[in-house]
Amino acid sequence: MPAPEIVVRLLGDITVEHAGLVVEPRAVAGTRSTEVLAYLAVHRDRDVHHDELAALLWTADRPTRWYPSLRGVLSRARNALIEAGFEAECLRSRRGMVRLVLPPGTAVDIEQVRTWSHGNSEPAVAVANARRALALLTRPALDGILGRWADEVRRDCELARERALEVDAIASLQLGDAEGAIAAAESLLILDPVRESAYRVAMRGHLDLGDNAGARDAAHRCRAALADRLGVDPSAVTEALARRIEEGEVASPEPAATPAARRRVLVGREAQLRDIALAVDDARGGRGRLVLIEGEPGVGKTAVATEAMERARASGVDVLSGRCSEGAAVPYEPFVEALTRELNSGDAVETRNRLSRNGADILRLVPHAAERFGDLLPPEVSVDDRAVIMTAILNWLVGPARDAPILLVVDDVQWASEATLSIIDYLLRASDRHRLCILMTVRTHHVDAPTIAALTAAVSPDRTRRVRVDGLSVPDIDELLRSEQVDLDAADLYRRTAGSPLLLTSMLGAHDERPDETLPDSVADAVRRSQSRLGHSARDVLAVCAVGGMWVPRVVVQIASGVTDSVEFAAAVSELLTQRLVTTSDLDDRGRSDIDTGGHLRIRHPVILDVVYRSLPGAQRARLHSAVGAALQTVGATSTADELARIAYQLGKALDSDRAAAAHYASRAGESAFAVAAFEESIGYFSEALKRMIPRGDSAERCRVLIEIGRAQRRIGDPKARATLTEAADMAHRLDETDLQIEAVQNNVLETITFVRMSGVDHERVNNLNDALDLLEARGLGHTARAAEMLARLAMELGWGADWQTRRRYVLRGMQIARSVGDRTATVSMLLAALIGLRVPQCADLRSQAVRELPGLLDLDSQQVQEVPTLIWLSRAQVEEGDLPGATATLDVITPAQLAQNSQFWALDRYGRIGIAIAAGQLARAEEGVAVMRALPAPATDTGRFARLHLTLMVIRTLRGDLGEQVAARAEIAERFHETPPFRPMLASALVDVGDHEGAAQLIDWYGPERVAEIPDDHFWVHTMAVLARASAQVGNTMVCREVYTRLLPYGDQTAMVWAGVFGVLHHHLAHLALALGDLDTAQAHLDDAVREHTARGYRGWVVESEYLGLCIEAARTGRIDDARRVRVRADADALDLTAVCRRVDALATDLAVVDAGGT
């Protein structure tokens, strides 16, 4: 695959190159714009906040009104790109964030250096790429740019130079180019005089050339450098090679070095491992499995998982693993860890191919890995939707580019964040159709927690294995002691440890260290003994590791601990390794590594971390949290969502003097979490920012954070969003911050409020919207897309009132604005407002227009993620228009991940499909769907469930079954007559259905001309009038029939529809009314129109119901019905299993004299 074209050069003179043009930004845009452009190029894998750029430009004395200055800087940077032939949109600005988006197939030179220096390819390719990287690195990085961030980039380039030299050296040796290998190794040793791998390559290169003296000299230099600089001996691998050289042996080609560590036998776990292996084997067949490993802390759950991973990998299974950290709510932490490792460790060509086939959306989650594949980064989606993340993870795990079954391990799932849990839940549900086995470890006392119970409930019992890990037995301990060749009593150890593997290994470690001392009686005792043997520096390093979390970058530990001397720091780490308190990679007790953290230190077990952390005095903890937070900032770990989350976590527990920094990073962590749809974590971090902000009281920054909290709450359907955003709007009003007030108001609508609220207008929200619209107009912005969006909100918010004329004016005005400014998003909002806010017969023209235009504007045929509420409303309107295939296709655009993340969306999708089944005459399927919905517990916020259920059932039971259930619920239905106008006539029709004509007549007699006229012109009007038409015709109330007929007559072609149910076109009900009034010719004319419209729209059940009504008209006209016609209608009803229609046809035949077509 050809390398991407380098279009931004940051090595040497900073230039932008494209289509043969070369532009120097300094010459055309100035120094500041060049620095910003370089910063955005380095971080082009993510959005960069305006505040971050301001901190870059004004390290001190930032101007009070810095934003206009920053806009000017960005404008000049964009002009430089335009001058080089790029589109203006390549510098994208959105919601206070900026991002550089380069064309596909292009890259920044530093990105290519990282890729070429990685070495994940065949030796010949690796050598060529490494030397290309080294050629670029001959020029200085970010020449002329000062600042910590630039220094960090330069340090990265130096590390890339070292990696490239190491790749060149090793790959050259593999290719037989001994001279090239030696040259690269010696160049590397100039940069890093203690790099053992370089000395080994030099030794082997000299041996290949027959230069034994040169090999011995390299060995001598290696020993001397390590002794002089670090005070240590060479590793066992290096020393063994050196001895063979000195003894005159010729070494065979060196295998890849692995970390030397003591290997312990895993005992007493074969039964658990067999269970896991069986689950993995079952998953190979294409139906996923869940394995839950449960046990007490320290019992060896992770050791079992690690062994299972090794065995699965050996059997040809792809294995990914990640862990959840206690306390720090890092978005999608185990997935980021697992995916980053796989992306970074795989062959670059193979990984690129997999990204191309399985989708590159996964790169949104792993920005550091994304640096290697920047040209594959997908364009930004138009919605911040977790479904994109869910789908990306599933596609990466089981997409077409993965040939092997996969084992995904999530360690310590009891500490998973809300967003992480939602991903796991989705994968568990989706695993039913894939070769995916998910293994989770959980502590025993968390097994029955609601979050864990919800995960296990996502998988059927036949696909779940629960594996319990208990303490080791006496025979197990005896086997362990024999394997270790330790002379201790197994029964005594069992009595002391209850078989706890962690305590056993602590005891064995203590015995190895000091055989004559008594054994520790607990893990805490073992840890305290180990701590007592540590020197001052090692204690400081251990304390930082405990505060930093399970794993911490070495450089962060060194800076935070204050042990700045490298030799002293190395000695301290060596002490901790000797005392088995930390590891330098994720090694288990037998020396195997699944998670290679490289430059990190890791406390060996969470229990050990807890013991050390609790031993620290409170003041020291706070000071160390401050130090770790500062160190993370120093090394530049301040950009990705996980980095910001870790800094925010540290500063949240730091000294009070760090309050301002804590608030700043908590806010940035919230922004980053929101950007990857981790809305729950976003709320947590923004809330922490509010608590940490100084001074207290009103401020623009506090108002901004409140808006962000409200936005995140809205995205998860949290009803608290309304109060949060109202508070933000009020605060902005007090501060006279017009933009913030408008933004708060514009966001103050719940994602699903238009579905779960039955009736009524929220006047406070409407007033706020009007105020915000007035503010826009006062500022001369009344003819902007923003104003159109506000008008759309107003039309939708007022959609439950009777003033449809005002709503229509809002929609028409907003539509005119949106079209005149050419804003697609605003146009979509206005068309959606027509579907939601204008559900009255007088506005059918605008709804039809919306149904025609929306599919094209939304580009439903593309693979883009769409807003679920928009699709739900469009599908409903398509059913109303009679486009049932289109309605189904629209719902099919909703992804499984979107339905999985929001139970209300899932319910609304189900109701939509029930509605399509009703319209198509598939009543049995519709009944099955309703049964599923009824079995689900009702959310507390769903106040309309009772009405929605009974109105839908009434539509179904009118054609199939009977309305006895509605009669049985008459008391509850009667209580809701006022709030749900269709309920009174619905109950009357139900009473007719069960033979209580007198009760039905009493309900209809309640209506007089005035009460019919007072039926509100709201979204219920058409359905109320249609049901009232049916009931009044059934009981023969001619006064009500005339009133209803007169009012329905102008709208005969329109569909009566409520919630998920089509109740026929109004011509049918007009025919029924005319029949009741004795106007048979008019009744027949309406019926002919009804049959035509029902047939055209695919309303098969109502075609048959209209045919039955035709029999009634014939009977009224002649006193008899044609038997052949009756048989045909009966057969049509029977074919669709319309049992209620069959019953009515049979009753009519019984009541009348039936004759054949030629009878008398």
N, C-alpha and C positions, 0 to 999 in steps of 0.2 A: 504494500500500500504506500503511495507516495507521501512524503512528509508535507505537512501543511505549509502554505506560503507564509513566510514571516513578513508581517505588515507593520508591526510596531517594534522598533529596536530600542532597547534600554541599555544595551552594552555598547560602550563607545558613545558617539554623538547620538542624542535622542532624536529619532526620526520616525515619521509616519510615511509608509510607502504603499502605493496601490495603483494598479493599472498603469505602471510606468512612471508615475509621479512620485517624487521624493520631497517631503516637506519637513523643515526643521521647525517644530512648534515654538522654540525660543524666538525665532526670527519673526514669526507672524502672530504669535499670541502672548509672548512675554514669559518671564520666569515663573510667575505664580501659576498660570494656566498650564505650563509645561509640567510643573510638579504635580498638579491635580491630575492631569492626563496620565502621567506615569503611575501615580498611585492607583487610579482606576484600572489601568492596564494590568498592574500586578494583582489586583483584586477583582478581575473581571468575572470571576466565577460567582460573584454575589452582588447584592445590592449594597451600596455604601450610603450611610445616613449623612444628611447635610451637616449635622453636628460633628460627625467624624472628620469631614473635610474642613470644617471651620477650625477644629482643633489642630489640624495639619497646617493650616495657613497662619493661624494666630496662636502660637504656643504660649504667648502671654499678651495681656492687654487686648483681648478680643473686643472689637468695637461693639457698642450697645446695639446698633442696627447693622449687624454683619451680613444678614441674609441678602440684601440687594447687592452688596459687594461680591458675595459668593456667586450670585446669579451671573454677574458680569464675567467673573473668572470662568464659569462653566460655558458661557456663551462664546468666549474667545477660544476655549478648548474645542468646542464644537466646530467653530469656523476653521480651525486648523485641520480637523478631520475632513470637512467638506472640501477644503482646498486640495486635499490629497485624493479626492475622488470618492469619498465615502458618502453615504446617505446621512442626512441630519439625524435620522432616528437611531443611528448607531450609538449616540449618547442619550440614553433613555432616562427620563426623570419621571418619578411616580411616587406620590404620597410621601414627599420628603426624602426619597431615596434616589440615588443615581447609579446607573450601571452602564459600562461600556460593552456593547454587543457587536462583536466583529462578524463579518460574513463567514459562512461555512467554509471550511477548508483553509482558514487563515489562523495565524497564531502570533503570540508575542515571543521574541527570541528567548527570554528567560524561561518561558514554558517549555520550549523545545530543548533547552539545555537540561532541564529537569528530566524530560522524557528520554533524551539520548543518554543521559548518565545513569539511567536506572539499571540497564544491563539485562533485562528480561527477554532475551532472544538468543538465537544461535550465535556461537562464538564469532563467526565472521561478521555478522551484522552488528553484534555488540561492540566489536573493535571499531568498525567504521563509525557507528553512532557516537561512541565515546570520543573519538578523535574529532568528529564534527563539533561536539560540545566543547572540547578543549580549545578548538580553533576560535570559537565565539568568545570563550572566556579569557582570551588574551587581551580583550578590551575591558576597561573599567566599567563597573555597573553603576548606573545613575550618576554619571559624571556631573559634578557641580551641584548635586542636590544634597542638602544637609538634613539631619534629623534622625531620630532613633529608628523610625520605620525604614529609612534608606540604609542605615547601618545594618539592620536586620536582613534586608534583601542582599546586601553585600556579603554578609556572613553566610547566607544560604548559597550564594554563588560559590563561595570558597568551599563549602561542604560539597556542592555539586562537582567542583573541580577534583576534590579528593575522591568522590565516588567514581567519576569518569576515569581517573588514573587507575583506581583499583580494578574497575571493569576491564580497562585496556590491558593491565598487567595479567590478570587471571585468564582472560579470554585469549590473549596472545600466547600464553604458555600452553593453553589447550590446543591452539592451532600449530604448535611447534615453532613459533617465532620467539625463540629464547632471548634474542637480543632486544626485540621490542618489549618483551615482558620485563626484562631487567631495567631497561630505560624508564618504563612507566613506574616500576616499583621504586627506583631510586628517586624519581621526581616526587613521588608520593611521600617518601621518607624525609625529603626536604621540608614538606609541609607538616608532616606528623611523624616525628622521629621515634615514636613508640608504637607504630602500627605493626603488630606482629605479622599480620597477613602479608604485608609488603616484604618483610624480611624473608618469609617462607618462599614467596615467589622468586625473590632474588637468589636464595639458596638453590632452588630447583632449576632456575634458569642457568646458573653457572654449572650445575651438574649436567644439564642437557648439552652444554657446550664443551663438556669435559674439563672444565676449569674447577677442580676440587679446591684449589687454594682460594679462589673467589668465593666458593660456597662456604668454606670455613671462616673466611673473613666476614661474610654476612652474618653467620651465626654468632661470631664474637661480638660484632657491633650490636646485634640484637640484645644479647645478655647485658652488655655494658650500658646501653641506653635505658633498659628497663630498671636496672639496679640504680643508676645515677639519678634518673628522673622520677621514678616512682617507688623505688625501694622494694621492688618485687622481682620474683624470678619469672622466666618465660612460662607460658602455659604448658600443660603436659604434651599437647600436640607439637608445639614448636620445639620443646626440649627433646622429644623423641626423634624428631627429624635431625636436630643438631647432633645428637649422639651418633645416629647412623652415619652422618657425614664424617664425623671424627673417626669412626671405626671403619671407614672405607666402604660402607654398604651403599648400593645404588637404590634409592627409594623408588617405589612404584608411584604412578600419578596419585596425587593427594586427593582424597575424597573431600567433599564439603565438610568444613569444620562444624561440629556441634558442641553446644555448651557442655562442659564437664560438670557433672553433678552426681551426687549419690543416688543410686537407683534402689528404691524400696519395692518389695513385692506387695501387690495388692492382694490381700487375703480375705476370705470370708464373704466374697461378693459375687461368686459365680451365678447364684440363683438370680440375683438382680440383673446381672449382665445378660443372662439368657433371656429374661423377659424383655429387656430392651432390644436385644438382637432380633427377637421374634417380631416386635413391633416394627423395626426397621425393614425386616423382610416382608412383612405384610404391606408396608407402604410401597414397596417396589411394584406391587400389582396395580397401583394407580388409585388406591383409596387410602387417603392419608391417615396417620395415627397420631395420637397424643400420648406422651409418656410423662407422668408426673412423679418425680423423685422427691419424696418427702422424708424429713428426718430432723433431728435436733441440731443446733449449731455445733460444728466440730465433729460430726459423726461420719463425715466422708462423702457427702453427696457429690461435691465437685470432683472428687477423685474417681467416683464411679462414672460420672458423666464423661470425664476425660478418657478413661479406659474405653468406654463405649464409643467415643468419637474415634479413638485410634483403631478399634476393631472395625468400625463401619468404614473408615477411610481405606483400610486394608482390603475391604471387600468390594471396593469400587464405588462407594457412596461419596458424594460431595458433602463436605462438613463445613458448616459455618457456626460460629458461636460468639456470644457477647454476654455481658453481665449488666445487671442493674445496680446502681450505687445507692446506698442509704443516704437520705437527706437531700442530696443535690438533684433537683428535678431537671435532668438533662434531656432535652427532647429526643425521643426515639433512641436512647443511649445504646441498648444492645444491638440494634440494627446498624447504627452508625459505626460501631466498633467492628461488627462482623463484616459489613460491606466494605469498609475502608481497607481492612486486612486483605480481603479477597481481591479487590481492585488493584491494590498496591503490589500484591505478591504474584499475581498472574502474569503470564506472558503478554506483553503489550499488544501484539497483533491479535492474539486470541481474545483478549479482553475487549479490544476495539470491535472485533467482529460480533462478540456477544452483545455489546452495547447497541450495535447497529440493528441486531435482530430482535433483541428482547426489549429495546427501548432505553433511551438515555435519560429518561426522567429521574432515574435513580441518582444521577449526579447532583440533583438538587439537595440531596441529603448529605453528601460527602464532598464538600467543597475542596478539601485538600487533595483527595483523589482526582477530583474534577480538573485540577490543574494540568494533569497529563493528557486529558482528552477534551480540552477546552473547545475545540471545533465541533464537538458532538453535542455540546450543551443545547438543550431544546429551547425554543423561544418561550418567553414567559406566558403562563396561562392567564386567561382573563378573569379567573376566579381563584381566590386563595382557598383551595379546597383540599381537605385531607384526603379525599378520594384519590387525588393524583398521587399522593405519597403511598397510599395503600396499594393502588394498582401497580405502581412502579416497583414496590418491594416484591409483590407477588410475581410480577412478570420476570424480575431478575432471578427469583428463586426457581421458578418452574416454567419459564418461557421456552420457546422452541430451540434456543441456542444451547440449552443445558441438556446433555444426553443422559446424565446419570441421575438416579434418585438422590434426594437430598435430606440430610439430617440437620435441623436447625436447633441449636441449644441456647436456651436463655437461662442464665444462672441468676439465682436470688430474685425470682420473679416477684416475691412479696414486696420488693422495693420499686417495682416498675411505676413509672408516672402514668397519669391518666391517658395521655396521648399514646404512650407505648402500649398500654393495655388494649386500647382500641385497635391498634395494628395487630396485636397477637390474636385478639378475638376474631378479626376479619380473616387472618390466615388460617385459624383453626376451622372456621366455617367453610372456607374455600378449599381446604385440604381434602375434603371429601372426594374431589375430582382429580387429585394430583398425587404424584409420587413424592410426598412430603411427610416426613415424620418430625414432629415438633417435640422436643424434650425440654422440660422445665424443672428446675430445682426450686424447692420451697421449704421453708422452715415449718416444722410440725404445727406450731401454734398459730400459723397463718393459713393453714390448709382450708379451714372452714370460714375464713373471712369472705365477705360478700364479693370482693373483687376476684378472688381465686375461684370461688364457687361459680361465678358468672362465666369464667373462662372454661371450666370443665363442663359447664352446661352447654357450651357451644358445640360440643362434640358428642355424638351418640355413645352410649355406654359400650357398644361393641367395638368402637374405635379407640377406646381409652384403656390405658394400662396404668395403674397406680403401683409404684414401686417404693416400698418402704425400706429405708436404710436404718438399721439399729446398730447398737454397739457390737463390737466383736465378742465372740464367745471365747471360752478358755482354750479350746483347740485352735481357734483362729490365732489367738495371741501366741500360743506355743509355736505354730507354724511361722509366724512373723519373727519370733525370737530365734528360731533355728536358721531362718534365712539370713538373719543379721549376725548370726554367730555370737549372740549375746547370752551370757549365763545368768539369767534372771528367772524367777519363778512365775510362770504364766498365771497360776491361780491367784497369787498375791497381787499381780498387776491388775487382774480383772477386778479384784476386790477394791483396789485403790481407784480404778478408772471407770468402772462400769462398762468397760470395753470401748471407751471413747478414743477413736483413732488419733484425734488431735492431741489429747493428753498423753496417749501412748508415745507418739512420736516426740512430744516434748520431753517425756521421761527418758526415752532412748537417746535423744540428743544430749540431755544433761548427763546421762551415764557415760556417753562417749567422751564428753568434755571432762568430767570429774567422776571417775568410777567410785571413788572412796566416799563421796558425799551421799547423804540420804536423798532419796528421790523426791521430787516436788509432789505435792498432794493436789494440785489443781493447775490448770493452764495459767491462771493469774500468778500463781506461785512460781511456775516455771519462767514466765515472762519477767517477773520481778527479779528472779535470780540472774537471768541473762542481762537485765538492765544494770544490775549491780556490778557486773564485770566490765561494763563499757567505760571507755574513756570519755572525757568531757565532750569532745567533738562528735563522737558517735551518738551520745545521748541527744545532742542538739539535732543531729540529722534524723534520728528516730522520731523525735517530737514533731519535726516538720512533716515527716511521712505520715504520722498519725493524723495530723491536722489536715494535710492535703488530700487525704482519701486513700482508697485502696491502691492507686497507682499515681505517681507524680513524676513529671519529667526531671531527670537528674539535674539539669541546669537550674530548674526552679528550686529544687531542694538545696542546692549549693548556695544560691543567692539568699534564700529565705533563712537558712541556718546560720549564715554569717561565716561559714567555714570556707573562706575564699581561696586559701592555698590549695592548689590542685592535689598535691601529694598528700596533704593532711586530709583532704576530703576523700581521696581514694582509700586511705588507711581507715577512715571512719566507716566507709561503706564495707570494707573488708571485714571489719569487726562485726558489723551487723549480719553479714552473710555467714560468718563463722558461728554466730550465736543463733542462726536460723530464725531471725526476726524479719528479715526482708529477703527478697530475691531481686535479681536484675532483669528477670523476664518472668512470664507466667508459668513457671515450672511447678509441676506437682511434686509430691514427695519422692517420686521415683526418677526425677530428673528429666521428665518429658515436658515439652512445651507445645501448647496449642495456640497460645496468644504470645507472639513475640513482640514485646513492647520496646525492644531496642534500648533507646536512651531513657528508660524510665526505671524508677525504683518502686517496688510493690511490697507492701506488708503481706506476710505470708498467708494470713487468714483473717477474716473479719473479727473473729473473737480476739485475736492478738491486738488488732487495731483498737478495739473497744477497750481493752485493758490499758493500753498505753495512753489512749486519749483521756480516759477517766482519771488516770493518775496525774494529769497536768492540772495545776491550780487554774482557777477561772481567769485570772488576769493574764497568765502566761498563754492560755488558749487564745484569748482575744488578740494578744500581741502577735502570736504566731499566725493567726488567720489574717491579720493585717499584712504580715510579712509575706505570706504566700500570695495574697492578692496583689501586692506590689510586685512580687517577682514575676507573676504571670503577665503583668503589664510590661515589665521590663523586657521580657523575651518576646513580646509582641503577640501573645496568645489572646488577641482581642478582636477577632473578626468573625469567626464562625459561631453558630448557635451554641454548640457545646462549649466552646471556649468562653463565651460571654456568660453562659450559665454557671460555669465553674468559678469565674471571677465574682459574679454576683453572689454566689453561695458563700464564698470566702469572706467577702467584705460585709455580707449580712451578719456575720458572727464576729466581726472585727471590732477594733477600738472605736469609741464614739467619735474620735477625731476623723474617722473615715466615713462619716455619715454621708457627706456630699458625694464622695466617690461611689459609695454603696448605692445611693439613689441613682446616680448616673448609669452605672453598669447594670443595675437591676432593670432600669428602663430600656437599655439597649438589649438586654437579654430578652425582655418581653417583646421587643420589636422583632428580634431574630426568631423567636419561637412562633410568633404570629406568621412570619413570612413562610414558615414551613408547616403552617396549619396546626401547630401544637397549641391550640387555643387555651386549654386548661393551664398549661405551664405559663403561657403568656399572661393570663390573669394573675397567677401567683407572683410573677416577677414584677408586674406593674403595681400590684398591691403592695409589695415590699418596697418599691420605689416611693410610693406615697408615704409610707410610714417613716422612711428615712429622710425625706425631703426637709430641708431647712431653708428659710424660716417656715413655720407652719402658717396656715391661713391661705387666703386666696392668692393665686399666682397663675400666670399664663402657662407655666410648665406643669403645674399641678392639674390645671384644666385639660391640657393635652393628654396627660396620663389617664385622667378619668375617661376621656373620649376613647382612648385605646382599650381600657378595661371594658367599657360598654360595647365596643365593636367585637371584642373577643367573646363577651358574654352572649351577644346576639348570635354569633356564629355557632354556639353550642345550644341555642334555644333557651338560655337561662333567663327567666322572667325578671331577674334583677337588673337586666340591661336597661329597662325603661327608667328606673330610679337613678341609675348611675349616669345615664346620658342627660336626664333632666337636671340633675345636680350640676353636670358640666355646663349645660346651657345657661343655667342661672348664674353660675360663677362667671362665665364669659360675659354675660350681660352686666354683672356688677363691675367687671374689669374694663368694660367697653371694648372688648376684643371681638369685633364683628365677625371675623373669619372663623374664630373658634366657635362662636355661637351658632353660626350657620352649619358648621361641620357637625356639631353636637346634635342639632335638630335633624339634619339630613340622615344621620345614622340611627336615629331613635325610632326604629321599627324592627320588631322581632322577625326573625327569618320565617317563622311559620305562623305568625299571628293571624294572617289572613285565612288560615284554615281552621284553627282551633277555636276562634271566637265566633259565637253564634249570631250575635246581634249587638247593636249599640255602637255609638261613635265615641272615641276617646277625645273629648273636647279639649283637654289640656294639650295633648299632642297636636291636635289641629291648630290650636291657638299658637303654639310654638312654631309650627310650619308657616303659618301666615305671617308671624313676626319676622321669621327668617326671610321669607319672600319679600316683605317690605324692605328689609335691610338691603337685599340685593338690588332692588329697584332704586333705592335711595342712593346707591353707589354707582348707578348707571349700568348695572349688570342684569337688568330685568329681561334682556333678550339674549341670554347665554344658555349653554347646555346645562349649567348648574341650576338655572331658574326652571328649565324644562323638567329636570329631575325633581325639583321641589313641587311643581304642579302635578307630576305623576304621583308623588307621595300623597298629596292632598286628595286627589281623586280616589286613590285606593283607601285612604283612611276614612273618607266619607262614604265608602261603598255600602255601608250597612244602614245608611239613612235613607229618607224618602226624597231628598232634594236632588233628583237626578239631573235637573236642568243645570245646577251649579257644577256638578261633576262633568257634565258634557262640555260646558264652557272651558273648564280647566283642561280637559283632554284636547279639545280643538286648539286652544291657545298654545298648550305645550307642544302639540304636534307641529304646529306652524313654526315655532321657535326651533325645535329639533331639526326639522327639515331644512330650514333656512341657514342654519349654521353648519349643516352637514355632519351632525354628530350621530354616529350609528348607535352608540350606547344609549343616548337620550331618546332616540327614536324607538328603540326596543322598549325602554321604560314606559314611554307613552302608549305604545300598542298594548303592553301588558296592563297598564292602567285601564285601558278600554275593556279588556277582558274581565278585570276584577271589579272595577268601579262602575261599569255601565251594564250590569246584568238586569236590564229592564227592557221591555219590548220596544220602547221608543228609540233605543240606541242599537238596534240589531245591525244597522248599516255599518257602524264603527267597529262592532265586534267581528263582523264578516271581513271587513278590511284588515283587521289585525290577524285573523286566521290566514288570510291570503299572504300577507307580507312577512310574518314572523319567521316561518321556516327558512326563507331565503336569507333574511338578515342574520339569523342565528347560525346559518350554514350547518344545518343538522346532518348533512351527508358527510361532513368531515369527522375527524376523530377528536375534535376539541371537546373538552369537558364543559358542560353547560350547567347553568343554575337550575337546580331541581324544581323550585317553586314555579319558575317560568315554564318548564316542560309540563308540569302537572296542569297548570292553567290552560296552556295551549292544547293539550290533549283533551281536556274537558270541553273546550270550545269546539274542537274538531268533531267530537261526538255529537254536540249540539247541531253542528252544521251537516252532519250525516257523512263525515269522512272517517269511517271506522278503521280502515287500514292505516290512514294517516295518524289517527289517534294512537293506535298500537305502536306504530313506528316511532312516534314521538316518545312514548314511555320507554321504548327499548333503548333510547339514547342514554337514559339514566344508567350509570354503571353500578355493578354489584357493590363496589366499594362505597359509593354515595349512599346507597340504601343501608349498608351495614353501619355507617357512622351515625345515622340519625333515625331513631325509631319512628318519629313522626313522618319523615320522608317515606319510610318503608310502608307505613300504614296508608299514606295518601296514594302511593303507587298501587297498593292492593285495591283500594277503593276505586281508583281509576280503572283498573282492569275489571273489577266487578261491574262498573258502569258500562264498559265496552261489551261485556258478556250479556248484560241486560238488554242493551240496545240491539245486539245481534240475535236476540231470542234464545240465548244459551242460558236458560234460567237455572238449570240444575248446577251448572258450573258457578253461576253467580251465588247460589245458595251455599255451595261449598266454601266460597270465598268469604261470605258473611259469617259462616260458622267459625272459620279461622280467626276472623277479627273479633268475634264475640268472646273467644276463649282467652284473648290477651287481656292482662290487667290494664285498666284505664289510667293513663297518666293524670296526675293531679291537675295539670293545666288544661286538660281536654274537657272543657265544660259542655261541649256540644255533642258528646258521644251518644246520649240517650236519643236526642232528636235525629241525629244522623242515622242511627241504627233503625229507628222505627220508620222514618221516611223512606229509607232504602228498602226495608222489608215490605212496606206498603206497595211500592212499585212492583216488587217481585211477586207478592202474593195476590195482586190484582190479576195476574196472568197464571200463576202457578200456586197451588195450595189454597189456603184460606186465610182470612184476616182474624182468626180467633185469638191469636196472640195479642193483637192490638186491642181487642175487646177486653181481654184479661187484664191489660195494663191501663184500662180506661181512667182509673183514678189518677195515676201519675201523668197520663197524657192530658187530662182535664186541667191539672195544675199548671200546665205549660201553654194553655190556649193563648194567652196574651203574648208571650215571648216568641211562640212559634205558630204563626197564623194558619199554616196548613193543617195543624193538628185537629181543629174542630171538624172540618169537613172530612178529614181522613177517618176520624172515629165514626162519623155518621155513615160513611161508606162501609166501614168494617161491620157496623151493626146490621146494615142491610145484608151483608155477606153471610151473617150467621142467622138471619131471619128476624131480627128485632126491628121491624120497620117503624114501629111507634117511637122507639127510642131515637132512631135516626131522624125521624121527622121533627121531633122536639129540638134536636140540635140545629137543624136547618131552619126551623121556624124562628130561631134567635135572630137570624139575618133579616133586616129590612132594607129598603133602598138606601137609607143613610149608612147603615153598617157595611153594606157592600161598597159604598162609595168611600168609606173610611179605611178600607183595607190599604195599608201603606204601599206606595209606589216604590217598593224596595226590591231586593234580589229575590224575595219570596213571592212577589206578586203573581207572576205567571203560574207558578206551581199551585199557589193557593187557589187561584181562580179556576185552574183546570180540575183540581180535586173537588172544589165547590160545584163546578159544573156537573161533574159525574154524580155527586151525592144528591144535589137538588133535582137532577133528572131522575135519579133512582126513586126518590120519595115523592116525586110529582109536585113539588112546590113551584108553581108556574110563575109566581111573582119573583122569586129569586132567580128562576131560569131566565126570565126576560132581562133582569138587571145584569146578570153575568153575560148573557149573550151579547147585549149591546156593547159591553166593555171589551169583550174578547174579539169581536168581529173584525177590527182593523188588523189583527195579528194572526190570522188563520194559518199562515205558512210557518209560524214559529214553533219551536219545540218546547214542550213543558219538561223541565229537567230540574232535579234537585239532588244535591250531593252526587251520589253515584248512579242515579237512576233516570232514564228517559221515561216520561209518562205520556208519550205520543205527541203528535203535532196537534195544534189547537183546532184544526179543522175537524178532527175526530170528536172533540168535546163540543164543538159548535153543532155538529150533526146530532149528537146525543141530546143537546138542549132543544134543537129544532124538533126532534122527534117527540120530546116531552111536551112541547108547546103545540103539537099537532100539525106542524108545517112540514109535511112529508117531502114535498119537492125540494124545499130548501135543505132538509136533512140529507136527501140523496145527493144533492150537489156538493155539500160539504164532505159527505162521505167519499165521493169520487175523488175529490182533492186530497183527502186524507190517505186513501189507498195509494194514490200516485206518489205522494211525498214519503209515506212510509216505505214504499218499495224502492224509491230512488235513494233513500238514505240508509237502507239496509236494516230498518227496524222490523225485523221479521216477525217478532212476537206481536207487535202492534198491527202489522198487516192482517194477521189472523183475527185479532180483537176487532178490527174494523170490519172484517168479513162477517163476524158474529153480529155486529151492530147492523149490517146490511140485512141479515135475517130478521132482526127485530123490526126494521123499517118495512120489509116485505110483509111481515105478519100484521103490522099495524095497518098496512094499505089493503091487504086482501083477506086477513083473518086466517091465513094459512102460509106455509112455507114449502118451497120445492124440496122434495126429499133428496134428489141428487145433489142439490146445492148444499143441503144440510150435511149430507154424508161427506162432501168435499171439504167443507169447513171443519167438520169433526176430525177428518183425517189430517188436515193441516195442523190442527191444534195438537192432535195426538203425536204427530211426527216431531214436534218441538217439545213434547211433554208439558204442554200448557194445561195442566189439570183443572185449573179454575175456569178456563175457557171451555174445556170439554164439559165441565159440570153445568155451565150456563146453557150451552147448546142442547144438552140432554134435557134440561129443565124446560127449555122453550119447546122442544119437540113433544114433551109430555103434556104441556098445557094447551097445545094446539092440535088441530086435526092435521095430520101429515098426509100429503098426497104426492104422487109422482108428477112428473112434468106434464103428462098427458091426462091426468085424472080430472074428475069433476068435483 
